[in-house]
């Protein structure tokens, strides 16, 4: 038996939210009504989520874990840290319903990546611990942070706030020295936990170090370049890229040329050549570029180049 994680499809969301220990049932309008607001979250470009599944059914279940997080505005995060209250996820969903979401905008993320960092709110995280063996539970607890680290790669994280709604999740957070409890609500069986840049990086070799590690991008990519590269990372042909991006095949080819030219300005041997080297062409050039951005996710995230300032506040 093998337990793995993957990015969710829309049809995974409701089954994932139905896992015992996820407190979304106490949302603003009830289960069925709240799903429409989760659809908004799901479509957000910075929505981070993962499902854990077993290749063999465990007591009839293949989907055995689900977690989701969003990036939020600095004001909302400051208020939640200063005055923790239960039901963080419900307040985020309520903001979506009101038409004034507290989700971070693209500009928020671009400025945060160039300056002080972005705040992450964990909406939910639970797994079917009642049907897992100790070995399976160990596998799940290892997959949860690693899947989160992958989803957050390329972002300059400032703080992570997580509200636990079941005993297993609370114990998992307490065993992580990077998290500290900032509020407890014993009557509800919940607690709120905070991880900061300082608490994560104080533990060399921890996964928190990976999550909070950030390297400034080198390539000055435009949105059109990022969209092209993100779409191409899945191995799409130019014809498939044209359909996905809603442009002509000629426009895709022109965009590749433009993107290669821009990249060559920053890293000449990546999408072009250094003096005296043999010219890199076609598929080889594309392979080099995609291999680079696949391992340098910061290049594909918004970044406000003009906002670059010293990192005051990052270690708070």
VOPAGU-2260 file (C-alpha; in pm, 1 decimal, decimal comma):
REM VOPAGU-2260
SITE   aa  ch    i         X         Y         Z
SITE  UNK   A    0       0,0       0,0       0,0
SITE  UNK   A    1     125,8     348,1     -87,9
SITE  UNK   A    2      -1,1     686,3      28,1
SITE  UNK   A    3      79,5     982,6    -194,3
SITE  UNK   A    4     -32,2    1341,7    -236,6
SITE  UNK   A    5    -142,8    1538,9    -539,7
SITE  UNK   A    6    -303,6    1869,0    -626,8
SITE  UNK   A    7    -683,5    1843,3    -602,2
SITE  UNK   A    8    -936,1    1863,8    -880,4
SITE  UNK   A    9   -1258,4    2049,5    -816,8
SITE  UNK   A   10   -1447,1    1724,1    -763,5
SITE  UNK   A   11   -1211,4    1640,1    -473,7
SITE  UNK   A   12   -1308,7    1946,1    -270,8
SITE  UNK   A   13   -1641,8    1837,1    -122,2
SITE  UNK   A   14   -1523,5    1482,8     -33,6
SITE  UNK   A   15   -1209,9    1634,6     114,3
SITE  UNK   A   16   -1409,9    1877,7     324,9
SITE  UNK   A   17   -1621,5    1588,4     448,7
SITE  UNK   A   18   -1327,2    1422,7     625,8
SITE  UNK   A   19   -1397,2    1412,5    1001,8
SITE  UNK   A   20   -1214,0    1687,8    1185,9
SITE  UNK   A   21   -1264,0    1961,3     927,5
SITE  UNK   A   22   -1486,7    2224,3    1086,4
SITE  UNK   A   23   -1626,2    2378,4     769,9
SITE  UNK   A   24   -1972,2    2237,4     849,9
SITE  UNK   A   25   -2012,2    2529,9    1088,8
SITE  UNK   A   26   -1971,7    2773,7     803,1
SITE  UNK   A   27   -2182,5    3074,5     729,7
SITE  UNK   A   28   -2462,5    2907,9     533,5
SITE  UNK   A   29   -2417,1    2535,1     568,2
SITE  UNK   A   30   -2248,2    2266,0     365,1
SITE  UNK   A   31   -2411,9    2293,8      23,3
SITE  UNK   A   32   -2426,5    2672,0      21,2
SITE  UNK   A   33   -2065,8    2720,1     126,1
SITE  UNK   A   34   -1937,6    2509,5    -165,4
SITE  UNK   A   35   -1998,1    2796,4    -407,3
SITE  UNK   A   36   -1758,0    3012,9    -208,1
SITE  UNK   A   37   -1499,3    2736,8    -199,3
SITE  UNK   A   38   -1523,0    2742,9    -577,8
SITE  UNK   A   39   -1402,3    3103,6    -566,5
SITE  UNK   A   40   -1113,2    2997,7    -342,8
SITE  UNK   A   41   -1032,0    2706,5    -573,0
SITE  UNK   A   42   -1002,3    2941,5    -870,3
SITE  UNK   A   43    -776,7    3182,3    -685,7
SITE  UNK   A   44    -426,1    3167,4    -840,2
SITE  UNK   A   45    -269,1    3142,9    -494,3
SITE  UNK   A   46    -500,1    2875,2    -351,9
SITE  UNK   A   47    -281,5    2599,0    -209,4
SITE  UNK   A   48    -428,5    2254,8    -150,9
SITE  UNK   A   49    -344,7    1886,2    -154,9
SITE  UNK   A   50    -529,7    1558,4    -120,3
SITE  UNK   A   51    -373,3    1250,1      31,7
SITE  UNK   A   52    -482,1     923,1    -117,3
SITE  UNK   A   53    -405,3     555,1     -88,4
SITE  UNK   A   54    -359,0     332,5    -392,1
SITE  UNK   A   55    -560,5      67,9    -205,1
SITE  UNK   A   56    -884,3     153,3     -28,1
SITE  UNK   A   57    -862,6     174,5     350,9
SITE  UNK   A   58   -1200,4      78,3     494,6
SITE  UNK   A   59   -1359,2     189,8     169,6
SITE  UNK   A   60   -1167,4     518,9     140,7
SITE  UNK   A   61    -902,0     614,3    -112,9
SITE  UNK   A   62    -904,5     983,8     -22,9
SITE  UNK   A   63    -771,2     990,1     331,7
SITE  UNK   A   64    -652,7    1346,8     382,8
SITE  UNK   A   65    -712,7    1701,1     265,4
SITE  UNK   A   66    -555,6    2038,0     336,6
SITE  UNK   A   67    -602,0    2385,5     194,5
SITE  UNK   A   68    -455,4    2729,7     252,5
SITE  UNK   A   69    -485,9    3079,3     107,9
SITE  UNK   A   70    -276,4    3394,4     105,2
SITE  UNK   A   71    -443,7    3683,3     287,3
SITE  UNK   A   72    -411,4    4059,0     309,7
SITE  UNK   A   73    -171,9    4199,0     570,5
SITE  UNK   A   74    -452,7    4373,0     761,1
SITE  UNK   A   75    -654,2    4054,8     804,0
SITE  UNK   A   76    -348,1    3858,0     913,7
SITE  UNK   A   77    -241,2    4126,5    1163,2
SITE  UNK   A   78    -587,7    4125,3    1321,5
SITE  UNK   A   79    -601,0    3744,7    1346,1
SITE  UNK   A   80    -258,5    3724,5    1510,4
SITE  UNK   A   81    -324,8    4012,5    1749,6
SITE  UNK   A   82    -672,8    3892,5    1852,4
SITE  UNK   A   83    -708,4    3521,7    1769,2
SITE  UNK   A   84   -1064,6    3393,2    1739,6
SITE  UNK   A   85   -1199,9    3054,2    1635,7
SITE  UNK   A   86   -1346,3    2987,5    1288,1
SITE  UNK   A   87   -1078,6    3156,8    1075,7
SITE  UNK   A   88   -1191,8    2964,6     766,9
SITE  UNK   A   89   -1553,9    3076,3     813,7
SITE  UNK   A   90   -1448,1    3441,7     830,1
SITE  UNK   A   91   -1246,5    3405,5     512,4
SITE  UNK   A   92   -1541,4    3241,6     337,5
SITE  UNK   A   93   -1773,4    3512,4     471,3
SITE  UNK   A   94   -1547,5    3776,2     317,7
SITE  UNK   A   95   -1576,3    3600,9     -18,9
SITE  UNK   A   96   -1953,2    3590,4      17,0
SITE  UNK   A   97   -1966,2    3962,6      98,6
SITE  UNK   A   98   -1781,0    4051,0    -221,1
SITE  UNK   A   99   -1488,9    4196,9     -26,0
SITE  UNK   A  100   -1253,4    3899,1       8,6
SITE  UNK   A  101    -956,7    3921,0     241,9
SITE  UNK   A  102    -753,8    3713,2      -4,7
SITE  UNK   A  103    -422,0    3860,2    -112,5
SITE  UNK   A  104    -431,2    4015,0    -457,9
SITE  UNK   A  105    -165,8    3969,5    -722,6
SITE  UNK   A  106     -23,5    4311,2    -631,6
SITE  UNK   A  107     -17,5    4213,9    -262,6
SITE  UNK   A  108     185,9    3904,2    -347,7
SITE  UNK   A  109     419,9    4092,5    -582,6
SITE  UNK   A  110     497,0    4353,4    -316,3
SITE  UNK   A  111     529,6    4090,9     -42,9
SITE  UNK   A  112     772,6    3883,7    -248,3
SITE  UNK   A  113     989,6    4190,4    -297,0
SITE  UNK   A  114     965,4    4316,9      60,2
SITE  UNK   A  115     836,6    4179,2     391,2
SITE  UNK   A  116     668,6    3851,4     288,8
SITE  UNK   A  117     312,6    3720,6     258,7
SITE  UNK   A  118      81,5    3572,3     523,4
SITE  UNK   A  119     -69,5    3225,3     484,7
SITE  UNK   A  120    -389,2    3104,6     651,6
SITE  UNK   A  121    -451,0    2731,2     673,2
SITE  UNK   A  122    -820,0    2679,9     598,1
SITE  UNK   A  123    -828,0    2313,9     694,6
SITE  UNK   A  124    -605,1    2013,3     742,9
SITE  UNK   A  125    -728,2    1671,6     847,0
SITE  UNK   A  126    -685,1    1304,5     774,5
SITE  UNK   A  127    -874,0     986,8     861,0
SITE  UNK   A  128    -654,6     893,7    1155,1
SITE  UNK   A  129    -924,0     661,5    1292,4
SITE  UNK   A  130    -865,9     412,6    1008,6
SITE  UNK   A  131    -489,0     446,3     966,9
SITE  UNK   A  132    -224,1     222,3    1116,8
SITE  UNK   A  133      64,6     387,5    1305,9
SITE  UNK   A  134     288,4     341,6     999,8
SITE  UNK   A  135      26,8     495,5     769,9
SITE  UNK   A  136     -20,4     785,8    1009,5
SITE  UNK   A  137     354,3     843,1    1004,9
SITE  UNK   A  138     348,7     854,1     624,5
SITE  UNK   A  139      60,5    1102,1     624,8
SITE  UNK   A  140     227,0    1330,7     877,7
SITE  UNK   A  141     538,1    1337,5     660,0
SITE  UNK   A  142     340,0    1413,1     343,9
SITE  UNK   A  143     139,9    1703,9     487,6
SITE  UNK   A  144     427,8    1950,6     534,5
SITE  UNK   A  145     613,0    1838,2     222,2
SITE  UNK   A  146     303,0    1892,0       6,8
SITE  UNK   A  147     258,1    2235,4     162,4
SITE  UNK   A  148     622,8    2321,8      97,2
SITE  UNK   A  149     578,5    2229,7    -268,8
SITE  UNK   A  150     261,5    2438,6    -301,2
SITE  UNK   A  151     426,3    2740,4    -137,0
SITE  UNK   A  152     754,1    2717,3    -329,5
SITE  UNK   A  153     866,1    3049,0    -472,0
SITE  UNK   A  154     673,9    3263,2    -222,4
SITE  UNK   A  155     837,9    3478,3      43,1
SITE  UNK   A  156     639,9    3358,9     344,6
SITE  UNK   A  157     610,5    3588,2     645,5
SITE  UNK   A  158     374,6    3400,1     877,2
SITE  UNK   A  159     160,8    3086,7     873,4
SITE  UNK   A  160    -151,5    3072,7    1090,7
SITE  UNK   A  161    -327,4    2741,5    1142,8
SITE  UNK   A  162    -637,8    2661,2    1346,5
SITE  UNK   A  163    -666,3    2296,3    1446,2
SITE  UNK   A  164   -1009,4    2143,4    1487,5
SITE  UNK   A  165    -925,3    1792,4    1606,1
SITE  UNK   A  166    -691,3    1626,1    1853,2
SITE  UNK   A  167    -465,5    1463,5    1594,5
SITE  UNK   A  168    -398,3    1789,9    1411,3
SITE  UNK   A  169    -339,5    1973,1    1740,5
SITE  UNK   A  170     -85,1    1713,4    1855,0
SITE  UNK   A  171      83,0    1724,9    1514,2
SITE  UNK   A  172     126,9    2103,1    1545,2
SITE  UNK   A  173     250,4    2082,0    1902,6
SITE  UNK   A  174     519,6    1834,9    1801,9
SITE  UNK   A  175     642,4    2086,0    1545,0
SITE  UNK   A  176     874,0    2320,2    1733,4
SITE  UNK   A  177     839,1    2580,1    1457,8
SITE  UNK   A  178     475,3    2639,6    1558,3
SITE  UNK   A  179     370,0    2812,0    1878,3
SITE  UNK   A  180      19,8    2815,7    2026,8
SITE  UNK   A  181    -122,4    3168,9    2030,0
SITE  UNK   A  182    -477,9    3082,6    2141,4
SITE  UNK   A  183    -674,3    2788,8    2279,1
SITE  UNK   A  184   -1048,7    2736,3    2275,0
SITE  UNK   A  185   -1101,9    2427,0    2493,0
SITE  UNK   A  186   -1481,2    2450,9    2482,8
SITE  UNK   A  187   -1457,8    2401,2    2105,0
SITE  UNK   A  188   -1161,8    2163,9    2107,2
SITE  UNK   A  189    -960,9    2403,7    1890,7
SITE  UNK   A  190    -637,5    2595,7    1906,2
SITE  UNK   A  191    -460,6    2850,2    1687,2
SITE  UNK   A  192     -94,1    2807,2    1597,7
SITE  UNK   A  193     158,0    3047,3    1446,2
SITE  UNK   A  194     479,6    2983,2    1255,5
SITE  UNK   A  195     704,6    3276,6    1169,9
SITE  UNK   A  196    1020,3    3324,4     970,4
SITE  UNK   A  197    1214,6    3345,7    1296,7
SITE  UNK   A  198    1068,6    3030,3    1453,8
SITE  UNK   A  199    1114,8    2827,2    1136,1
SITE  UNK   A  200    1469,5    2930,1    1059,0
SITE  UNK   A  201    1577,8    2881,1    1421,1
SITE  UNK   A  202    1570,5    2505,3    1357,2
SITE  UNK   A  203    1841,6    2416,4    1101,9
SITE  UNK   A  204    1743,0    2128,1     879,3
SITE  UNK   A  205    1370,9    2153,5     954,1
SITE  UNK   A  206    1106,5    2161,1     683,8
SITE  UNK   A  207    1015,3    2506,5     810,7
SITE  UNK   A  208    1349,5    2623,3     674,1
SITE  UNK   A  209    1246,9    2496,5     331,6
SITE  UNK   A  210     904,8    2663,6     348,4
SITE  UNK   A  211    1049,8    3001,0     451,0
SITE  UNK   A  212    1351,5    2989,4     220,5
SITE  UNK   A  213    1330,2    3246,7     -55,3
SITE  UNK   A  214    1560,6    3354,4    -335,5
SITE  UNK   A  215    1493,0    3671,9    -529,5
SITE  UNK   A  216    1411,9    3596,3    -892,7
SITE  UNK   A  217    1672,5    3670,8   -1157,2
SITE  UNK   A  218    1457,6    3678,1   -1469,5
SITE  UNK   A  219    1244,7    3988,1   -1513,3
SITE  UNK   A  220     952,8    3794,4   -1658,7
SITE  UNK   A  221     634,9    3963,4   -1771,6
SITE  UNK   A  222     291,1    3815,6   -1701,3
SITE  UNK   A  223     274,4    3686,8   -2059,1
SITE  UNK   A  224     607,2    3506,9   -2012,8
SITE  UNK   A  225     495,0    3351,3   -1684,1
SITE  UNK   A  226     164,2    3237,8   -1833,5
SITE  UNK   A  227     344,2    3073,6   -2124,0
SITE  UNK   A  228     596,9    2893,4   -1903,4
SITE  UNK   A  229     335,6    2781,6   -1649,3
SITE  UNK   A  230     122,5    2634,4   -1926,1
SITE  UNK   A  231     425,8    2468,6   -2089,0
SITE  UNK   A  232     547,1    2299,9   -1769,7
SITE  UNK   A  233     293,7    2020,2   -1818,8
SITE  UNK   A  234     445,2    1927,3   -2154,4
SITE  UNK   A  235     184,9    2092,8   -2377,2
SITE  UNK   A  236     259,4    2130,7   -2746,5
SITE  UNK   A  237     245,9    2472,7   -2911,4
SITE  UNK   A  238     -96,7    2384,3   -3050,5
SITE  UNK   A  239    -219,9    2295,8   -2700,1
SITE  UNK   A  240     -63,2    2613,3   -2560,8
SITE  UNK   A  241    -247,3    2820,5   -2820,3
SITE  UNK   A  242    -577,9    2665,6   -2714,1
SITE  UNK   A  243    -506,7    2708,4   -2342,5
SITE  UNK   A  244    -386,8    3066,9   -2374,0
SITE  UNK   A  245    -655,4    3162,6   -2623,7
SITE  UNK   A  246    -415,1    3286,4   -2891,4
SITE  UNK   A  247    -306,9    3175,5   -3237,0
SITE  UNK   A  248     -25,2    2929,3   -3302,4
SITE  UNK   A  249     175,8    3212,7   -3460,0
SITE  UNK   A  250     127,2    3417,6   -3142,3
SITE  UNK   A  251     260,1    3129,3   -2929,5
SITE  UNK   A  252     573,0    3101,7   -3141,9
SITE  UNK   A  253     623,6    3477,8   -3124,9
SITE  UNK   A  254     578,3    3468,3   -2748,0
SITE  UNK   A  255     843,7    3196,2   -2716,1
SITE  UNK   A  256    1088,9    3411,7   -2912,4
SITE  UNK   A  257    1012,0    3712,1   -2696,7
SITE  UNK   A  258    1044,0    3511,5   -2374,7
SITE  UNK   A  259    1375,9    3356,5   -2481,8
SITE  UNK   A  260    1512,0    3698,7   -2570,4
SITE  UNK   A  261    1413,7    3840,7   -2232,3
SITE  UNK   A  262    1564,2    3544,6   -2043,2
SITE  UNK   A  263    1887,9    3570,7   -2241,1
SITE  UNK   A  264    1934,0    3922,9   -2105,6
SITE  UNK   A  265    1963,2    3784,2   -1751,3
SITE  UNK   A  266    2109,3    3436,2   -1807,2
SITE  UNK   A  267    2270,0    3426,8   -2153,5
SITE  UNK   A  268    2355,6    3056,8   -2150,3
SITE  UNK   A  269    2002,6    2954,4   -2050,4
SITE  UNK   A  270    1800,8    3068,5   -2349,1
SITE  UNK   A  271    2083,1    3178,7   -2574,8
SITE  UNK   A  272    2457,7    3134,7   -2588,4
SITE  UNK   A  273    2774,4    3268,0   -2436,6
SITE  UNK   A  274    3041,7    3396,2   -2676,2
SITE  UNK   A  275    3222,7    3104,3   -2838,0
SITE  UNK   A  276    2955,8    2845,2   -2749,6
SITE  UNK   A  277    2744,4    2652,5   -2993,9
SITE  UNK   A  278    2400,5    2806,6   -3032,3
SITE  UNK   A  279    2116,8    2638,9   -2843,0
SITE  UNK   A  280    1809,4    2593,4   -3058,3
SITE  UNK   A  281    1448,6    2478,5   -3052,7
SITE  UNK   A  282    1352,9    2197,4   -2818,2
SITE  UNK   A  283    1684,9    2206,6   -2633,7
SITE  UNK   A  284    1641,3    2576,2   -2553,4
SITE  UNK   A  285    1287,1    2516,4   -2430,8
SITE  UNK   A  286    1400,8    2218,5   -2221,7
SITE  UNK   A  287    1670,7    2428,5   -2054,2
SITE  UNK   A  288    1432,3    2709,2   -1967,6
SITE  UNK   A  289    1157,7    2480,4   -1833,8
SITE  UNK   A  290    1407,8    2281,1   -1628,7
SITE  UNK   A  291    1531,9    2605,0   -1474,9
SITE  UNK   A  292    1191,7    2750,3   -1378,8
SITE  UNK   A  293    1075,9    2410,7   -1251,5
SITE  UNK   A  294    1347,6    2427,0    -985,8
SITE  UNK   A  295    1328,7    2805,8    -938,8
SITE  UNK   A  296     959,5    2860,6    -867,3
SITE  UNK   A  297    1024,5    3218,1    -756,6
SITE  UNK   A  298    1063,4    3307,0   -1125,8
SITE  UNK   A  299     697,3    3218,0   -1184,0
SITE  UNK   A  300     559,4    3418,9    -890,8
SITE  UNK   A  301     462,3    3789,1    -904,8
SITE  UNK   A  302     746,0    4016,0    -797,4
SITE  UNK   A  303     742,5    4395,3    -769,0
SITE  UNK   A  304    1088,7    4488,3    -885,0
SITE  UNK   A  305    1051,7    4857,6    -802,4
SITE  UNK   A  306     936,5    4771,9    -448,9
SITE  UNK   A  307    1260,8    4596,2    -355,9
SITE  UNK   A  308    1364,3    4716,3      -8,8
SITE  UNK   A  309    1560,0    4575,5     286,1
SITE  UNK   A  310    1388,6    4283,0     454,1
SITE  UNK   A  311    1263,2    4463,4     761,2
SITE  UNK   A  312     980,6    4270,8     927,7
SITE  UNK   A  313    1060,9    3937,5     764,8
SITE  UNK   A  314    1184,0    3784,0    1088,1
SITE  UNK   A  315     886,2    3893,1    1292,8
